[in-house]
Amino acid sequence: MKSFGMFTENGSYMVGRIAAAGEKMAQFDGAENAWRWAQRELSKLATADEFGEATDTAVREEVYDVVIRAAGENCNFYL
């Protein structure tokens, strides 16, 4: 299982689900919309004490890479 920069396996699983959904969304809705959605989901996840690192730059960069690769186009990381 990919770690996505999370501290626990459960955290990696949760971020992996967001990345997978963002990957699918990017194929149909474009990189920017999928990346905005993924950022919102990571922010929601980070509100739980055990997943506070979900908005760390390293985690966001890994999810961004998954979304951008699936979309086949670029968008600004800092939306």
DSSP file (Angstrom, degrees, kcal/mol; ACC not computed):
  #  RESIDUE AA STRUCTURE BP1 BP2  ACC     N-H-->O    O-->H-N    N-H-->O    O-->H-N    TCO  KAPPA ALPHA  PHI   PSI    X-CA   Y-CA   Z-CA
    1    1 A M              0   0    0      0, 0.0     2,-0.2     0, 0.0    12,-0.1   0.000 360.0 360.0 360.0 134.7    0.0    0.0    0.0
    2    2 A K        -     0   0    0      1,-0.1    14,-0.1    10,-0.1     0, 0.0  -0.479 360.0-147.6 -70.7 141.1    1.3    3.5   -0.9
    3    3 A S    >   -     0   0    0     -2,-0.2     3,-2.4    12,-0.1     5,-0.1   0.772   7.2-156.5 -85.5 -25.9    1.9    5.7    2.2
    4    4 A F  T 3   -     0   0    0      1,-0.3    58,-0.2    11,-0.1    59,-0.2   0.687  69.0 -68.5  55.7  18.7    1.0    9.1    0.6
    5    5 A G  T 3  S+     0   0    0      1,-0.3    -1,-0.3    57,-0.1    54,-0.2   0.580  98.5 141.3  80.0   8.8    3.2   10.6    3.4
    6    6 A M    <   -     0   0    0     -3,-2.4    -1,-0.3     2,-0.1    45,-0.1  -0.450  55.5-131.6 -83.0 160.1    0.7    9.6    6.1
    7    7 A F  S    S+     0   0    0     43,-0.2     2,-0.3    -2,-0.1    -1,-0.1   0.669  83.7  39.8 -87.1 -18.7    1.9    8.4    9.5
    8    8 A T  S  > S-     0   0    0     -5,-0.1     4,-2.2    42,-0.1     5,-0.1  -0.873  78.0-119.3-130.3 161.7   -0.4    5.3    9.7
    9    9 A E  H  > S+     0   0    0     -2,-0.3     4,-2.4     2,-0.2     5,-0.1   0.888 116.9  53.2 -64.1 -39.1   -1.7    2.6    7.5
   10   10 A N  H  > S+     0   0    0      2,-0.2     4,-2.4     1,-0.2    -1,-0.2   0.900 108.8  49.4 -64.0 -40.2   -5.2    3.7    8.1
   11   11 A G  H  > S+     0   0    0      2,-0.2     4,-2.5     1,-0.2     5,-0.2   0.901 110.5  50.1 -63.9 -41.4   -4.3    7.3    7.1
   12   12 A S  H  X S+     0   0    0     -4,-2.2     4,-2.4     1,-0.2    -2,-0.2   0.890 109.9  51.5 -63.8 -39.3   -2.7    6.0    3.9
   13   13 A Y  H  X S+     0   0    0     -4,-2.4     4,-1.8     2,-0.2    -2,-0.2   0.934 110.9  47.3 -62.2 -46.8   -5.8    4.0    3.2
   14   14 A M  H  X S+     0   0    0     -4,-2.4     4,-1.6     1,-0.2    -2,-0.2   0.921 115.1  44.5 -64.1 -44.6   -8.1    7.0    3.6
   15   15 A V  H  X S+     0   0    0     -4,-2.5     4,-2.8     1,-0.2    -1,-0.2   0.873 109.3  58.2 -68.0 -35.9   -5.9    9.3    1.5
   16   16 A G  H  X S+     0   0    0     -4,-2.4     4,-2.5    -5,-0.2    -1,-0.2   0.872 103.6  52.3 -59.7 -37.6   -5.6    6.5   -1.1
   17   17 A R  H  X S+     0   0    0     -4,-1.8     4,-2.2     2,-0.2    -1,-0.2   0.908 110.5  47.5 -64.9 -41.8   -9.4    6.5   -1.4
   18   18 A I  H  X S+     0   0    0     -4,-1.6     4,-2.7     2,-0.2    -2,-0.2   0.928 112.7  49.4 -64.2 -44.9   -9.4   10.2   -2.0
   19   19 A A  H  X S+     0   0    0     -4,-2.8     4,-2.3     1,-0.2    -2,-0.2   0.909 111.0  49.5 -61.4 -43.0   -6.6    9.8   -4.6
   20   20 A A  H  X S+     0   0    0     -4,-2.5     4,-2.0     2,-0.2    -1,-0.2   0.907 113.1  46.0 -65.0 -41.9   -8.4    7.0   -6.4
   21   21 A A  H  X S+     0   0    0     -4,-2.2     4,-2.5     2,-0.2    -2,-0.2   0.906 113.4  49.6 -67.1 -40.6  -11.6    9.0   -6.6
   22   22 A G  H  X S+     0   0    0     -4,-2.7     4,-2.5     2,-0.2    -2,-0.2   0.863 108.0  55.0 -64.0 -35.8   -9.7   12.1   -7.7
   23   23 A E  H  X S+     0   0    0     -4,-2.3     4,-1.1    -5,-0.2    -2,-0.2   0.927 111.1  43.6 -62.7 -46.5   -8.0   10.0  -10.4
   24   24 A K  H  X S+     0   0    0     -4,-2.0     4,-0.8     1,-0.2     3,-0.4   0.916 114.1  50.7 -64.8 -43.5  -11.3    8.8  -11.8
   25   25 A M  H >X S+     0   0    0     -4,-2.5     4,-3.4     1,-0.2     3,-1.0   0.891 104.3  58.3 -61.9 -40.3  -12.8   12.3  -11.6
   26   26 A A  H 3X S+     0   0    0     -4,-2.5     4,-1.3     1,-0.3    -1,-0.2   0.829  98.9  59.2 -61.0 -33.2   -9.8   13.8  -13.4
   27   27 A Q  H 3< S+     0   0    0     -4,-1.1    -1,-0.3    -3,-0.4    -2,-0.2   0.808 122.0  22.9 -66.2 -28.9  -10.4   11.5  -16.4
   28   28 A F  H << S+     0   0    0     -3,-1.0    -2,-0.2    -4,-0.8    -1,-0.2   0.707 133.3  33.0-109.3 -27.5  -13.9   12.9  -16.9
   29   29 A D  H  < S-     0   0    0     -4,-3.4     4,-0.5     1,-0.2    -3,-0.2   0.391 106.6-109.1-117.6   1.4  -13.9   16.3  -15.3
   30   30 A G     X  -     0   0    0     -4,-1.3     4,-1.9    -5,-0.4    -1,-0.2   0.061  32.8 -77.2  88.8 161.0  -10.4   17.6  -15.8
   31   31 A A  H  > S+     0   0    0      1,-0.2     4,-2.8     2,-0.2     5,-0.2   0.899 121.9  51.9 -64.1 -45.9   -7.4   18.2  -13.6
   32   32 A E  H  > S+     0   0    0      1,-0.2     4,-2.5     2,-0.2     5,-0.2   0.934 112.2  44.0 -64.1 -46.8   -8.5   21.5  -12.0
   33   33 A N  H  > S+     0   0    0     -4,-0.5     4,-2.2     1,-0.2    -1,-0.2   0.915 116.6  47.2 -64.2 -41.8  -11.9   20.3  -10.9
   34   34 A A  H  X S+     0   0    0     -4,-1.9     4,-2.6     2,-0.2    -2,-0.2   0.895 112.8  48.9 -66.9 -39.5  -10.6   17.0   -9.6
   35   35 A W  H  X S+     0   0    0     -4,-2.8     4,-2.4     2,-0.2    -2,-0.2   0.902 110.2  50.7 -68.9 -40.3   -7.7   18.7   -7.7
   36   36 A R  H  X S+     0   0    0     -4,-2.5     4,-2.1    -5,-0.2    -2,-0.2   0.933 112.4  47.7 -59.9 -45.0  -10.1   21.2   -6.1
   37   37 A W  H  X S+     0   0    0     -4,-2.2     4,-2.4    -5,-0.2    -2,-0.2   0.938 111.1  50.2 -61.1 -47.3  -12.3   18.3   -5.0
   38   38 A A  H  X S+     0   0    0     -4,-2.6     4,-2.5     1,-0.2    -1,-0.2   0.886 108.8  52.3 -61.0 -40.1   -9.3   16.3   -3.6
   39   39 A Q  H  X S+     0   0    0     -4,-2.4     4,-2.2     2,-0.2    -1,-0.2   0.912 109.3  49.6 -62.7 -41.8   -8.0   19.3   -1.7
   40   40 A R  H  X S+     0   0    0     -4,-2.1     4,-2.2     1,-0.2    -2,-0.2   0.918 111.8  48.7 -62.2 -42.5  -11.4   19.8    0.0
   41   41 A E  H  X S+     0   0    0     -4,-2.4     4,-2.5     2,-0.2    -2,-0.2   0.893 110.2  50.4 -66.1 -39.6  -11.6   16.1    0.9
   42   42 A L  H  X S+     0   0    0     -4,-2.5     4,-2.1     2,-0.2    -1,-0.2   0.893 109.5  52.0 -64.2 -38.7   -8.0   16.2    2.3
   43   43 A S  H  X S+     0   0    0     -4,-2.2     4,-0.5     2,-0.2    -2,-0.2   0.904 110.3  48.0 -63.8 -41.4   -9.0   19.2    4.4
   44   44 A K  H >< S+     0   0    0     -4,-2.2     3,-1.2     1,-0.2     4,-0.4   0.925 111.6  50.2 -63.5 -44.3  -12.1   17.4    5.7
   45   45 A L  H >< S+     0   0    0     -4,-2.5     3,-1.6     1,-0.3     6,-0.3   0.877 102.8  61.1 -61.7 -37.8  -10.0   14.3    6.6
   46   46 A A  H 3< S+     0   0    0     -4,-2.1    -1,-0.3     1,-0.3    -2,-0.2   0.642  86.8  74.5 -67.4 -14.3   -7.4   16.5    8.4
   47   47 A T  T << S+     0   0    0     -3,-1.2     2,-0.4    -4,-0.5    -1,-0.3   0.740  79.1  85.7 -72.0 -20.5  -10.1   17.6   10.9
   48   48 A A  S X  S-     0   0    0     -3,-1.6     3,-2.1    -4,-0.4     4,-0.1  -0.679  86.3-130.2 -79.4 132.6   -9.9   14.2   12.5
   49   49 A D  G >  S+     0   0    0     -2,-0.4     3,-1.1     1,-0.3    -1,-0.1   0.844 105.0  53.1 -52.4 -40.2   -7.1   14.1   15.1
   50   50 A E  G 3  S+     0   0    0      1,-0.2    -1,-0.3     2,-0.1   -43,-0.2   0.575 113.8  42.9 -77.3  -6.3   -5.5   10.9   13.8
   51   51 A F  G X   +     0   0    0     -3,-2.1     3,-2.2    -6,-0.3    -1,-0.2   0.036  69.8 127.1-123.7  26.3   -5.3   12.3   10.2
   52   52 A G  G X   +     0   0    0     -3,-1.1     3,-0.8     1,-0.3    -6,-0.1   0.747  68.0  63.6 -57.4 -26.4   -4.1   15.8   10.9
   53   53 A E  G >  S+     0   0    0      1,-0.2     3,-2.1     2,-0.1     6,-0.3   0.448  71.5 100.2 -79.5   1.6   -1.2   15.4    8.4
   54   54 A A  G <  S+     0   0    0     -3,-2.2    -1,-0.2     1,-0.3    -2,-0.1   0.726  84.8  46.4 -61.7 -21.1   -3.6   15.0    5.5
   55   55 A T  G <  S+     0   0    0     -3,-0.8    -1,-0.3    -4,-0.2    -2,-0.1   0.321  83.2 123.9-103.4   8.3   -3.0   18.6    4.5
   56   56 A D  S <> S-     0   0    0     -3,-2.1     4,-2.5     1,-0.1     3,-0.3  -0.359  74.2-116.0 -62.5 149.2    0.8   18.5    4.8
   57   57 A T  H  > S+     0   0    0      1,-0.2     4,-2.8     2,-0.2     5,-0.2   0.880 113.6  55.4 -57.0 -41.7    2.5   19.5    1.6
   58   58 A A  H  > S+     0   0    0      2,-0.2     4,-1.6     1,-0.2    -1,-0.2   0.901 110.4  45.3 -61.1 -41.2    4.1   16.0    1.1
   59   59 A V  H  > S+     0   0    0     -6,-0.3     4,-2.1    -3,-0.3     5,-0.2   0.943 113.9  48.5 -67.1 -48.4    0.6   14.3    1.2
   60   60 A R  H  X S+     0   0    0     -4,-2.5     4,-2.8     1,-0.2    -2,-0.2   0.887 108.9  54.1 -61.2 -38.9   -1.0   16.9   -1.1
   61   61 A E  H  X S+     0   0    0     -4,-2.8     4,-2.2    -5,-0.2    -1,-0.2   0.895 108.2  49.4 -62.7 -39.6    1.9   16.6   -3.6
   62   62 A E  H  X S+     0   0    0     -4,-1.6     4,-1.5    -5,-0.2    -1,-0.2   0.911 113.9  44.5 -67.7 -41.1    1.4   12.8   -3.8
   63   63 A V  H  X S+     0   0    0     -4,-2.1     4,-2.4     2,-0.2    -2,-0.2   0.912 111.1  54.9 -67.4 -42.0   -2.3   13.1   -4.4
   64   64 A Y  H  X S+     0   0    0     -4,-2.8     4,-2.9     1,-0.2     5,-0.3   0.908 105.2  53.4 -56.3 -44.0   -1.8   15.9   -6.9
   65   65 A D  H  X S+     0   0    0     -4,-2.2     4,-2.2     1,-0.2    -1,-0.2   0.893 108.9  48.9 -60.0 -40.7    0.6   13.7   -8.9
   66   66 A V  H  X S+     0   0    0     -4,-1.5     4,-1.8     2,-0.2    -1,-0.2   0.935 114.3  45.3 -64.2 -46.0   -2.1   11.0   -9.1
   67   67 A V  H  X S+     0   0    0     -4,-2.4     4,-2.0     2,-0.2    -2,-0.2   0.927 114.7  46.8 -64.5 -46.9   -4.8   13.4  -10.2
   68   68 A I  H  X>S+     0   0    0     -4,-2.9     4,-2.0     1,-0.2     5,-0.8   0.897 110.4  52.6 -65.4 -41.6   -2.6   15.2  -12.8
   69   69 A R  H  <5S+     0   0    0     -4,-2.2    -1,-0.2    -5,-0.3    -2,-0.2   0.900 111.6  46.8 -61.2 -40.6   -1.3   11.9  -14.3
   70   70 A A  H  <5S+     0   0    0     -4,-1.8    -1,-0.2     1,-0.2    -2,-0.2   0.859 112.6  49.2 -69.8 -35.8   -4.9   10.7  -14.7
   71   71 A A  H  <5S-     0   0    0     -4,-2.0    -1,-0.2     2,-0.2    -2,-0.2   0.801  94.4-141.5 -75.4 -28.7   -6.1   13.9  -16.3
   72   72 A G  T  <5S+     0   0    0     -4,-2.0     2,-0.3     1,-0.3    -3,-0.1   0.722  73.0  81.9  71.4  19.7   -3.2   14.1  -18.8
   73   73 A E  S   <S-     0   0    0     -5,-0.8    -1,-0.3     2,-0.0     2,-0.3  -0.953  75.3-116.2-147.4 164.4   -3.1   17.9  -18.2
   74   74 A N        +     0   0    0     -2,-0.3     2,-0.3    -3,-0.1   -42,-0.2  -0.671  24.5 176.7-102.7 157.9   -1.7   20.3  -15.7
   75   75 A C        -     0   0    0     -2,-0.3     2,-0.2   -44,-0.1     4,-0.1  -0.957  45.0 -80.0-148.8 162.8   -3.3   22.7  -13.3
   76   76 A N        -     0   0    0     -2,-0.3     3,-0.2     1,-0.2     0, 0.0  -0.438  29.4-146.1 -66.9 131.1   -1.8   25.0  -10.7
   77   77 A F  S    S+     0   0    0      1,-0.2     2,-1.1    -2,-0.2    -1,-0.2   0.873  93.9  58.9 -63.0 -37.9   -1.0   23.2   -7.4
   78   78 A Y              0   0    0      1,-0.2    -1,-0.2    -3,-0.0    -2,-0.1  -0.702 360.0 360.0 -98.0  83.6   -1.9   26.3   -5.4
   79   79 A L              0   0    0     -2,-1.1    -1,-0.2    -3,-0.2    -2,-0.1   0.438 360.0 360.0 -88.2 360.0   -5.5   26.9   -6.4
